[in-house]
Amino acid sequence: MPSAIPDSLDLTADAVAITQAICDIRSVSGDETPLADLIERALAEASHLEVVRDGDTVVARTNLGRERRVVIAGHIDTVPINENLPTRFETIDGVEYLWGRGTVDMKAGVAVQLKLALELTDPIVDLTWMWYDHEEVAASLNGLGRLSRNRPELFEGDFAILGEPSNGQVEGGCNGTLRAEVRTTGLRAHSARSWVGDNAIHKLAPALTRLAEYEAETVEVDGLAYREGLNGVLVEGGVAGNVIPDSAVLTVNYRFAPSRSVAEASALVRAVFEGFDVDIVDSAEGARPGLDAPLAQQFVAAVGAEARPKYGWTDVARFSALGIPAVNFGPGDPLKAHADDERVQVAQILDTERALRAWLTGA
């Protein structure tokens, strides 16, 4: 079970200890308030920061009159816990890890940001730090989206960094995402006399065949190769074990290259399932890499990272839509995000902190 909520956060501790502390505070989407309260309280007394609260999103800004401003953001919610809290340290093949929910996605990145927000009183750029809620659920609930509607002036900047897990490398842009529901209808009947009914679940068979046979593309965008994916993620139907079902729903998730718009992605999904009732229920635009921007190029060079594509959707897309170049840069292997054995290399947390600190201070 998660540990009891502490009275305060010690942001003078090292980034690994901060990661462990905030991971052990349960903040599954919809339950971020205790952690947001602690973050706000920990930064409230920092004289170099202006702190703003919007729901369970906390923003801290420097106002030093620098020529350029960089926005650095991270979400504080996680997917549901599955017997993977409290955190613990473990060593695998000589490598030390911090194990537990949120260590990768993305509280290690948040911990680095919190420590630097408190300690960097004289950065070479003005900084806007954002820690936001509801990233792991429907896009309509996203705290960063709400903040952009309520306080759009806070999004002014020349470059943005999302602390999403990227194995300590720079991942440019992100794939877009959408969910669609493919529906079939039939006629209920007693299963002992199935011939008088019309089985809606069976009518999904052609849709499932098309899905299984679909070959996803790999699309090059501004020099990075984005791998797409179209997958069934949920099947619903039936009312009882002895009733022929009169309705069924296949939910599919399409991860599409940032060169496609949501409209184009929606059209592709509808074409794949032509002849079926298709409803697009959730979508978010992708983001082009943005690595041609001078500030982005300087960042990649300064942290000594390799530029890669981001396959999962992240909120870099929100900044890209505002014309702000944005990249993902954070500790943790994305393949371990949401996994029951979620774990982050301790060394990656410290390396990410050092790299960001050096760039933001001009060291």
Secondary structure as GFF3:
##gff-version 3
##sequence-region A 1 363
A	DSSP	alpha_helix	15	23	.	.	.	ID=ss1
A	DSSP	alpha_helix	33	43	.	.	.	ID=ss2
A	DSSP	beta_strand	50	54	.	.	.	ID=ss3
A	DSSP	beta_strand	57	61	.	.	.	ID=ss4
A	DSSP	beta_strand	69	75	.	.	.	ID=ss5
A	DSSP	beta_strand	88	92	.	.	.	ID=ss6
A	DSSP	beta_strand	95	99	.	.	.	ID=ss7
A	DSSP	pi_helix	103	107	.	.	.	ID=ss8
A	DSSP	alpha_helix	108	119	.	.	.	ID=ss9
A	DSSP	beta_strand	126	132	.	.	.	ID=ss10
A	DSSP	three_ten_helix	139	141	.	.	.	ID=ss11
A	DSSP	alpha_helix	143	150	.	.	.	ID=ss12
A	DSSP	three_ten_helix	152	155	.	.	.	ID=ss13
A	DSSP	beta_strand	159	162	.	.	.	ID=ss14
A	DSSP	beta_strand	170	172	.	.	.	ID=ss15
A	DSSP	beta_strand	176	185	.	.	.	ID=ss16
A	DSSP	beta_strand	189	190	.	.	.	ID=ss17
A	DSSP	three_ten_helix	191	196	.	.	.	ID=ss18
A	DSSP	three_ten_helix	202	204	.	.	.	ID=ss19
A	DSSP	alpha_helix	205	213	.	.	.	ID=ss20
A	DSSP	beta_strand	218	221	.	.	.	ID=ss21
A	DSSP	beta_strand	224	227	.	.	.	ID=ss22
A	DSSP	beta_strand	229	237	.	.	.	ID=ss23
A	DSSP	beta_strand	243	244	.	.	.	ID=ss24
A	DSSP	beta_strand	247	256	.	.	.	ID=ss25
A	DSSP	alpha_helix	262	272	.	.	.	ID=ss26
A	DSSP	beta_strand	277	284	.	.	.	ID=ss27
A	DSSP	alpha_helix	294	303	.	.	.	ID=ss28
A	DSSP	beta_strand	307	309	.	.	.	ID=ss29
A	DSSP	alpha_helix	316	321	.	.	.	ID=ss30
A	DSSP	beta_strand	326	329	.	.	.	ID=ss31
A	DSSP	three_ten_helix	334	336	.	.	.	ID=ss32
A	DSSP	beta_strand	343	345	.	.	.	ID=ss33
A	DSSP	alpha_helix	346	361	.	.	.	ID=ss34
###
